[in-house]
Each structure stands twice: as C-alpha cells, then as structure tokens.
Amino acid sequence: MAKATSILIAILFFTGWTSQTQTSVPPDTVITLERIADAFNNGTDYRLTITSDGTVVFKRFANHFVDISDPRARASEPIQGKIPIEKVAVLIAEFERIKFFSLKDRYAKAEDGCPSEWTDAGGAEVSLTINGKSKTIAHYHGCREENFASPYPTDLTKLELKIDEFVNIQQWLK
C-alpha cells in the first residue's frame, strides 16, 4: 500500500509539474511589428505578424529609393515561419512588463512625451491584440532619451528588438 501511495504521489507530482510548465497563449493573440527605414534608406521596410500558435509571417516592402540591385528595392511575397509557443508567451510577458496598454499611442514629438527629438530617423509600429483588446503604438526613433543615446521609451525599443530576435529577422533580410 505504501509503495502504491508513493507511486501515485510521484505520478501526481510529475503530472502537476508538467501541466504548470505548459504555456498558454490566448487564441486571439496577434503581435505585429512594422519597421520603417530612416530618411537615408538605412534599414528595411517590413512587417512581421506573429499569431498565438507561433506562426510568423514576414513581408518586405519595396524601397524605390535604393539601387535596383539592392534586395530592398523589391517587395517580397509573404514568407511564413514558426516560433515555439513558449517564445510567444515570453513576448506577451514583455508586453505586460512594459505595461504596453498603458503607453501612449504615439512617440514622435515633444507633446508625445519625447525628452528630445532627432530628425530623419526610422521607426516602428508595434501592435498587440490579446483577450479581445488591441493597441498599436507608432514609435518614431527620432523620439530620443534626453542625451540622444537611444530611442524613447527604451523599453518599447527593447521589445521591438526582442521581437526581431525571436523570429530571427536576419534570415529574411538577406
């Protein structure tokens, strides 16, 4: 009897532990990141969309201001990839950590809270839909920290970089 109880406890422990480590992402979750090159054509214009199941869709937009031999001169067909659901959950946690739904809808000028402004910078548009709520933030990277060191708000910039990192954006920017 004691052996059977021990086995049952072990099974319950491992079953409970396994279910706690599984990741749950709301089924309506959609994360979008759109990048806009700067005025000097540094960067690539593209859109990434990540859905709750880890599906990633990448679309590069044509940049008519670069040489025709440059891959950025041509739009791409949508390319589909996949990331683990655990990475989607980590991104959601990052959105929550920076209180994404409490941030302003735009960071571009002093009236948006920008400590300083820089001209000709690129930018990004980040959006999240989750649990029936949606928000989009237009983030001009000329909205800078007081010392012009990095785009403001820094946590939003870090989130944009993390999205790029998690989908391995470099695989599609070649």
Contacts in CASP RR format, 6 or more apart in sequence:
PFRMAT RR
TARGET T0000
AUTHOR 0000-0000-0000
METHOD contacts of the structure
MODEL  1
MAKATSILIAILFFTGWTSQTQTSVPPDTVITLERIADAFNNGTDYRLTI
TSDGTVVFKRFANHFVDISDPRARASEPIQGKIPIEKVAVLIAEFERIKF
FSLKDRYAKAEDGCPSEWTDAGGAEVSLTINGKSKTIAHYHGCREENFAS
PYPTDLTKLELKIDEFVNIQQWLK
23 85 0 8 1.000
23 86 0 8 1.000
23 88 0 8 1.000
23 89 0 8 1.000
24 89 0 8 1.000
25 52 0 8 1.000
25 53 0 8 1.000
25 85 0 8 1.000
25 88 0 8 1.000
25 89 0 8 1.000
25 92 0 8 1.000
26 52 0 8 1.000
26 130 0 8 1.000
26 131 0 8 1.000
27 52 0 8 1.000
28 52 0 8 1.000
28 129 0 8 1.000
28 130 0 8 1.000
28 131 0 8 1.000
28 132 0 8 1.000
29 51 0 8 1.000
29 52 0 8 1.000
29 88 0 8 1.000
29 92 0 8 1.000
29 128 0 8 1.000
29 129 0 8 1.000
29 130 0 8 1.000
30 49 0 8 1.000
30 50 0 8 1.000
30 51 0 8 1.000
30 52 0 8 1.000
30 127 0 8 1.000
30 128 0 8 1.000
30 129 0 8 1.000
30 130 0 8 1.000
31 48 0 8 1.000
31 49 0 8 1.000
31 50 0 8 1.000
31 88 0 8 1.000
31 91 0 8 1.000
31 92 0 8 1.000
31 95 0 8 1.000
31 126 0 8 1.000
31 127 0 8 1.000
31 128 0 8 1.000
31 163 0 8 1.000
32 47 0 8 1.000
32 48 0 8 1.000
32 49 0 8 1.000
32 50 0 8 1.000
32 125 0 8 1.000
32 126 0 8 1.000
32 127 0 8 1.000
32 128 0 8 1.000
32 136 0 8 1.000
33 47 0 8 1.000
33 48 0 8 1.000
33 124 0 8 1.000
33 125 0 8 1.000
33 126 0 8 1.000
33 160 0 8 1.000
33 163 0 8 1.000
33 164 0 8 1.000
34 45 0 8 1.000
34 46 0 8 1.000
34 47 0 8 1.000
34 48 0 8 1.000
34 124 0 8 1.000
34 125 0 8 1.000
34 126 0 8 1.000
35 43 0 8 1.000
35 44 0 8 1.000
35 45 0 8 1.000
35 46 0 8 1.000
35 47 0 8 1.000
35 122 0 8 1.000
35 123 0 8 1.000
35 124 0 8 1.000
35 160 0 8 1.000
36 45 0 8 1.000
36 122 0 8 1.000
36 123 0 8 1.000
36 124 0 8 1.000
36 125 0 8 1.000
37 43 0 8 1.000
37 44 0 8 1.000
37 45 0 8 1.000
37 63 0 8 1.000
37 72 0 8 1.000
37 122 0 8 1.000
38 120 0 8 1.000
38 121 0 8 1.000
38 122 0 8 1.000
38 123 0 8 1.000
38 141 0 8 1.000
39 119 0 8 1.000
39 120 0 8 1.000
39 121 0 8 1.000
39 122 0 8 1.000
40 120 0 8 1.000
41 63 0 8 1.000
41 65 0 8 1.000
41 66 0 8 1.000
41 72 0 8 1.000
43 72 0 8 1.000
43 122 0 8 1.000
44 60 0 8 1.000
44 63 0 8 1.000
44 72 0 8 1.000
44 173 0 8 1.000
45 60 0 8 1.000
45 61 0 8 1.000
45 62 0 8 1.000
45 63 0 8 1.000
45 72 0 8 1.000
46 58 0 8 1.000
46 59 0 8 1.000
46 60 0 8 1.000
46 61 0 8 1.000
46 169 0 8 1.000
46 172 0 8 1.000
46 173 0 8 1.000
47 58 0 8 1.000
47 59 0 8 1.000
47 61 0 8 1.000
48 56 0 8 1.000
48 57 0 8 1.000
48 58 0 8 1.000
48 163 0 8 1.000
48 164 0 8 1.000
48 167 0 8 1.000
48 169 0 8 1.000
49 56 0 8 1.000
49 57 0 8 1.000
50 56 0 8 1.000
50 83 0 8 1.000
50 88 0 8 1.000
50 91 0 8 1.000
50 163 0 8 1.000
50 167 0 8 1.000
52 85 0 8 1.000
52 88 0 8 1.000
53 85 0 8 1.000
53 88 0 8 1.000
54 82 0 8 1.000
54 83 0 8 1.000
54 84 0 8 1.000
54 85 0 8 1.000
54 87 0 8 1.000
54 88 0 8 1.000
55 80 0 8 1.000
55 81 0 8 1.000
55 82 0 8 1.000
56 80 0 8 1.000
56 81 0 8 1.000
56 82 0 8 1.000
56 83 0 8 1.000
56 167 0 8 1.000
57 78 0 8 1.000
57 79 0 8 1.000
57 80 0 8 1.000
57 81 0 8 1.000
58 76 0 8 1.000
58 78 0 8 1.000
58 79 0 8 1.000
58 80 0 8 1.000
58 81 0 8 1.000
58 167 0 8 1.000
58 169 0 8 1.000
58 172 0 8 1.000
59 75 0 8 1.000
59 76 0 8 1.000
59 77 0 8 1.000
59 78 0 8 1.000
59 79 0 8 1.000
60 71 0 8 1.000
60 72 0 8 1.000
60 74 0 8 1.000
60 75 0 8 1.000
60 76 0 8 1.000
60 172 0 8 1.000
60 173 0 8 1.000
61 75 0 8 1.000
62 72 0 8 1.000
62 73 0 8 1.000
62 74 0 8 1.000
62 75 0 8 1.000
63 70 0 8 1.000
63 72 0 8 1.000
63 73 0 8 1.000
64 73 0 8 1.000
66 72 0 8 1.000
66 73 0 8 1.000
67 73 0 8 1.000
71 174 0 8 1.000
76 172 0 8 1.000
79 172 0 8 1.000
81 167 0 8 1.000
83 166 0 8 1.000
83 167 0 8 1.000
87 166 0 8 1.000
90 166 0 8 1.000
91 159 0 8 1.000
91 162 0 8 1.000
91 163 0 8 1.000
91 166 0 8 1.000
92 128 0 8 1.000
92 130 0 8 1.000
94 159 0 8 1.000
94 162 0 8 1.000
95 128 0 8 1.000
95 130 0 8 1.000
95 159 0 8 1.000
97 155 0 8 1.000
98 153 0 8 1.000
98 155 0 8 1.000
98 156 0 8 1.000
98 159 0 8 1.000
100 126 0 8 1.000
100 128 0 8 1.000
100 135 0 8 1.000
100 137 0 8 1.000
100 159 0 8 1.000
101 128 0 8 1.000
101 133 0 8 1.000
101 135 0 8 1.000
103 135 0 8 1.000
103 137 0 8 1.000
103 153 0 8 1.000
103 156 0 8 1.000
104 112 0 8 1.000
104 113 0 8 1.000
104 137 0 8 1.000
105 135 0 8 1.000
105 136 0 8 1.000
105 137 0 8 1.000
105 138 0 8 1.000
106 112 0 8 1.000
106 137 0 8 1.000
106 138 0 8 1.000
106 139 0 8 1.000
106 140 0 8 1.000
107 113 0 8 1.000
107 114 0 8 1.000
107 137 0 8 1.000
107 138 0 8 1.000
107 139 0 8 1.000
107 140 0 8 1.000
107 143 0 8 1.000
107 151 0 8 1.000
107 152 0 8 1.000
107 153 0 8 1.000
107 156 0 8 1.000
108 114 0 8 1.000
108 138 0 8 1.000
108 140 0 8 1.000
108 142 0 8 1.000
108 143 0 8 1.000
109 117 0 8 1.000
109 143 0 8 1.000
110 117 0 8 1.000
112 143 0 8 1.000
113 143 0 8 1.000
113 152 0 8 1.000
114 142 0 8 1.000
114 143 0 8 1.000
114 144 0 8 1.000
114 152 0 8 1.000
115 144 0 8 1.000
115 145 0 8 1.000
115 146 0 8 1.000
115 152 0 8 1.000
116 144 0 8 1.000
116 145 0 8 1.000
116 146 0 8 1.000
116 147 0 8 1.000
116 148 0 8 1.000
116 152 0 8 1.000
117 142 0 8 1.000
117 143 0 8 1.000
117 144 0 8 1.000
118 141 0 8 1.000
118 142 0 8 1.000
118 143 0 8 1.000
118 144 0 8 1.000
118 148 0 8 1.000
119 142 0 8 1.000
121 140 0 8 1.000
121 141 0 8 1.000
121 142 0 8 1.000
121 151 0 8 1.000
122 140 0 8 1.000
122 141 0 8 1.000
122 142 0 8 1.000
123 139 0 8 1.000
123 140 0 8 1.000
123 141 0 8 1.000
123 142 0 8 1.000
123 151 0 8 1.000
124 139 0 8 1.000
124 141 0 8 1.000
124 160 0 8 1.000
125 136 0 8 1.000
125 137 0 8 1.000
125 138 0 8 1.000
125 139 0 8 1.000
126 136 0 8 1.000
126 137 0 8 1.000
126 139 0 8 1.000
126 156 0 8 1.000
126 159 0 8 1.000
126 160 0 8 1.000
126 163 0 8 1.000
127 134 0 8 1.000
127 135 0 8 1.000
127 136 0 8 1.000
127 137 0 8 1.000
128 134 0 8 1.000
128 135 0 8 1.000
137 156 0 8 1.000
139 151 0 8 1.000
139 156 0 8 1.000
139 157 0 8 1.000
139 160 0 8 1.000
141 151 0 8 1.000
141 157 0 8 1.000
142 151 0 8 1.000
143 151 0 8 1.000
143 152 0 8 1.000
144 150 0 8 1.000
144 151 0 8 1.000
144 152 0 8 1.000
145 151 0 8 1.000
145 152 0 8 1.000
145 154 0 8 1.000
150 157 0 8 1.000
151 157 0 8 1.000
END
